[in-house]
Amino acid sequence: MIETLLVVTRRGGSVDTTEPVALGEVARKWWADLDPDGTLTVETHREILGDPSRLRQLLENLYRNAVEHGSADSPSDADDSAERDGPGVAVRVGDLEDGFYVEDDGPGIPEGEREQIFEPGYSTSNVGIGFGLAVVEQLVDAHGWDVTVTESESGGARFEFTGVETPDE
């Protein structure tokens, strides 16, 4: 995580060059590379314009966050473990009209805390250091996108990324 933060900080600012990225394809590949405890469902075939390395950091941070906060054996969710189907979290990536979303089936983020989660050092877990979502926000800003945090259909966290360009535009 510290290495990712250093890379983002060194690059700073906006993304200078973008290229078409097959969102569903890379979402699957980067999930497999990370090999987290859980399942990934991809419901997109869309190509988006982005910086592949920064997009990878964004997705990996969301994946890690979902696993840390949503898995049955997560320290912060021990009381909820009996309600889960298995040991890992379920993450889904899909399309929005002008972007995409990443959601999980974890405990979600209370509405009153949704703005705070992007502050560096903010964490509700004793596992992380609270920079993952701050990095996500920096990566979103660098691309010129917007991010909204809401609740997934299953009650988990849902991150919606809008203002995302496609090669067709």
C-alpha positions as CSV (number, residue, x, y, z in Angstrom):
1,M,0.0,0.0,0.0
2,I,2.8,2.4,0.8
3,E,4.5,1.6,-2.5
4,T,1.2,2.5,-4.3
5,L,0.9,5.7,-2.3
6,L,4.4,6.7,-3.3
7,V,3.8,6.0,-7.0
8,V,0.6,8.1,-7.0
9,T,2.2,10.9,-5.1
10,R,5.2,11.0,-7.4
11,R,3.0,11.1,-10.5
12,G,0.6,13.6,-9.0
13,G,-1.7,15.7,-11.1
14,S,-3.7,14.5,-14.1
15,V,-3.4,11.6,-16.5
16,D,-1.5,12.9,-19.5
17,T,-2.1,10.0,-21.9
18,T,-4.9,7.5,-22.0
19,E,-5.5,4.4,-24.0
20,P,-8.5,2.1,-24.6
21,V,-8.7,-0.5,-21.7
22,A,-11.1,-3.4,-21.8
23,L,-12.5,-3.0,-18.3
24,G,-14.0,-6.5,-17.9
25,E,-10.9,-8.2,-19.1
26,V,-8.5,-6.2,-16.9
27,A,-10.8,-6.5,-13.9
28,R,-10.7,-10.3,-14.2
29,K,-6.9,-10.4,-14.8
30,W,-6.0,-8.0,-11.9
31,W,-8.4,-9.9,-9.5
32,A,-6.6,-13.2,-10.5
33,D,-3.2,-11.6,-10.0
34,L,-4.1,-10.4,-6.6
35,D,-5.7,-13.7,-5.8
36,P,-8.0,-12.5,-2.9
37,D,-10.3,-14.6,-0.8
38,G,-13.6,-14.2,-2.6
39,T,-15.3,-14.1,-5.9
40,L,-15.5,-11.6,-8.7
41,T,-18.4,-11.2,-11.1
42,V,-17.8,-9.0,-14.2
43,E,-20.8,-7.6,-16.0
44,T,-19.1,-5.3,-18.5
45,H,-17.5,-5.6,-22.0
46,R,-17.0,-1.9,-22.2
47,E,-13.7,-0.2,-23.2
48,I,-12.8,2.9,-21.4
49,L,-10.1,5.4,-21.8
50,G,-7.6,5.5,-19.0
51,D,-4.1,5.0,-17.8
52,P,-3.8,1.2,-17.3
53,S,-1.4,1.3,-14.4
54,R,-3.4,3.8,-12.5
55,L,-6.7,2.0,-13.3
56,R,-5.0,-1.2,-11.9
57,Q,-4.1,0.6,-8.7
58,L,-7.7,1.9,-8.4
59,L,-9.2,-1.6,-8.8
60,E,-6.7,-3.4,-6.6
61,N,-7.3,-0.9,-3.8
62,L,-11.0,-1.5,-4.1
63,Y,-10.5,-5.2,-4.2
64,R,-8.3,-5.1,-1.1
65,N,-10.7,-2.9,0.7
66,A,-13.6,-5.2,0.0
67,V,-11.6,-8.2,1.2
68,E,-10.4,-6.5,4.4
69,H,-13.8,-5.2,5.4
70,G,-16.1,-7.8,3.9
71,S,-14.7,-11.2,4.4
72,A,-16.1,-13.5,7.0
73,D,-12.8,-13.7,8.9
74,S,-12.3,-10.0,8.9
75,P,-11.8,-8.8,12.5
76,S,-14.3,-6.0,12.1
77,D,-17.0,-8.3,10.8
78,A,-16.7,-11.3,13.1
79,D,-20.3,-11.0,14.3
80,D,-21.6,-11.1,10.7
81,S,-19.7,-14.2,9.7
82,A,-22.6,-16.6,10.3
83,E,-24.7,-14.8,7.7
84,R,-22.1,-15.1,4.9
85,D,-22.2,-18.0,2.4
86,G,-18.4,-18.5,2.4
87,P,-15.1,-17.3,3.7
88,G,-14.7,-14.5,1.1
89,V,-16.3,-11.4,-0.2
90,A,-18.2,-11.2,-3.5
91,V,-17.2,-8.3,-5.7
92,R,-19.0,-7.2,-8.9
93,V,-17.8,-4.8,-11.6
94,G,-20.4,-3.5,-14.1
95,D,-21.5,-0.7,-16.4
96,L,-23.1,2.7,-15.7
97,E,-24.4,4.9,-18.4
98,D,-21.2,7.1,-18.4
99,G,-18.9,4.9,-16.4
100,F,-18.7,1.8,-14.2
101,Y,-19.1,0.6,-10.7
102,V,-17.4,-1.7,-8.3
103,E,-19.5,-3.1,-5.4
104,D,-19.2,-5.8,-2.8
105,D,-21.5,-7.7,-0.4
106,G,-19.7,-6.7,2.8
107,P,-21.1,-4.7,5.6
108,G,-21.2,-1.4,3.6
109,I,-20.3,2.1,4.5
110,P,-22.7,4.0,6.8
111,E,-24.2,7.1,5.0
112,G,-22.7,9.5,7.5
113,E,-19.2,8.2,6.9
114,R,-19.1,8.1,3.1
115,E,-17.4,11.5,2.7
116,Q,-14.8,10.7,5.3
117,I,-13.6,7.4,3.8
118,F,-11.5,9.3,1.2
119,E,-9.5,11.2,3.9
120,P,-5.9,9.9,4.3
121,G,-5.6,7.7,7.4
122,Y,-9.4,7.1,7.8
123,S,-10.0,3.4,8.6
124,T,-12.5,1.3,10.5
125,S,-10.2,-1.7,10.3
126,N,-7.3,-2.7,12.4
127,V,-5.8,-4.3,9.3
128,G,-5.2,-1.4,7.0
129,I,-3.6,2.0,7.4
130,G,-6.4,4.1,5.9
131,F,-4.8,5.2,2.6
132,G,-6.4,2.8,0.1
133,L,-9.5,4.9,-0.6
134,A,-7.6,8.2,-0.4
135,V,-5.4,6.8,-3.3
136,V,-8.6,5.8,-5.1
137,E,-9.9,9.3,-4.9
138,Q,-6.5,10.7,-6.2
139,L,-6.6,8.2,-9.1
140,V,-10.2,9.2,-10.0
141,D,-9.2,12.9,-9.8
142,A,-6.2,12.3,-12.1
143,H,-8.5,10.8,-14.7
144,G,-11.0,13.7,-14.4
145,W,-13.7,11.3,-13.3
146,D,-16.2,11.5,-10.4
147,V,-16.8,8.9,-7.7
148,T,-19.9,8.4,-5.6
149,V,-20.2,6.0,-2.7
150,T,-23.5,4.3,-2.1
151,E,-25.0,1.0,-1.1
152,S,-24.9,-2.2,-3.2
153,E,-28.0,-4.3,-3.7
154,S,-26.8,-6.7,-1.0
155,G,-26.1,-3.8,1.4
156,G,-22.3,-3.7,0.8
157,A,-20.3,-0.8,-0.5
158,R,-20.8,0.5,-4.1
159,F,-18.4,2.9,-5.8
160,E,-19.7,4.5,-8.9
161,F,-17.3,6.1,-11.3
162,T,-18.8,8.6,-13.8
163,G,-17.5,11.0,-16.4
164,V,-15.5,8.1,-17.8
165,E,-14.7,8.4,-21.5
166,T,-14.8,5.6,-24.0
167,P,-12.8,5.3,-27.3
168,D,-16.1,6.0,-29.2
169,E,-16.3,9.6,-27.8
